[in-house]
Amino acid sequence: MSSLPYAEVIGDPISHSKSPVIHNFWLETLGIEAEYRKTHVKAGELAGYFLKRRADPDWLGCNITIPHKIAALDYVDDPGGVRERIGAINTVACETGGPLIGTNTDAGGFLQPLLARKWSGKNAVMVGSGGAALAVGFALRSVGVTDLTIVARDAAKGQALLERLSFSGRVIDFSEPLHDTALLINASSLGMAGQPPYLPDLSPLSRNALVYDIVYAAQETPLVAAARERGLEALDGMEMLIGQAALAFDIFFDAQAPREMDEELRARLRAA
């Protein structure tokens, strides 16, 4: 009996990933005979991982999480110019006998809830300067943000990100207070399992500011909870998680994710 076609998510660590819950829920809902897994791949194992997987006829591709979103670019073809435009990938697609194609669904997943709300603004504050921040920064340009403040521990890395994204703005340390902004985004790992939360003083933000924490958790992150307590509109990480997964699902399984089932999916994610 042949095995099922499959896709997977890779990272280090990987035990926290909720991606299998999402994709397997959609596969089950749509009656598609395939599966989605998670696989622990360490930094020094990427080359061997891709070499082995591309020889597997059942492998449809993978999603990529911390810390491989930038390094994985070295092992894939990039026909869409993702390296130049964003600088990080989170999805690799594979067709039997063909090349490995790298792309990024983080940017689109991040944008979906903003576009649904018809959000507009010229300035934003973004926490983080890694692979996720690259995708978020790229997405911000497409909705009209022109001025970006980056909160980063490494000022040089933050400045390099500003320049790569061609934003005017500045880099501040975590010890510096926030200024009023249209949009505050946590695009760092702070708030993930095993990491301290990102919980700044939100008092400088006006009442119409939007707070967006891309970290997903079973419960509200402290940042989202603090924002809502102040009466601010807040988006949680499940918005981006489900949005980027839906784009990847179409790539892997050639089917549209049943987004009308999002509330049931969120309940499963909270329980997982």
Secondary structure, 3 states (H helix, E strand, C coil): CCCCCEEEEEECCCCCCCHHHHHHHHHHHHCCCCEEEEEECCHHHHHHHHHHHCCCCCEEEEEECCCCCCHHHHHCECCCCHHHHCCCCCEEEECCCCCEEEECCHHHHHHHHHHHCCCCCCEEEEECCCHHHHHHHHHHHHCCCCEEEEECCCHHHHHHHHHHHCCEEEEECCCCCCCCCCEEEECCCCCCCCCCCCCCCCCCCCCCCEEEECCCCCCCCHHHHHHHHCCCEEECHHHHHHHHHHHHHHHHHCCCCCHHHHHHHHHHHHHC
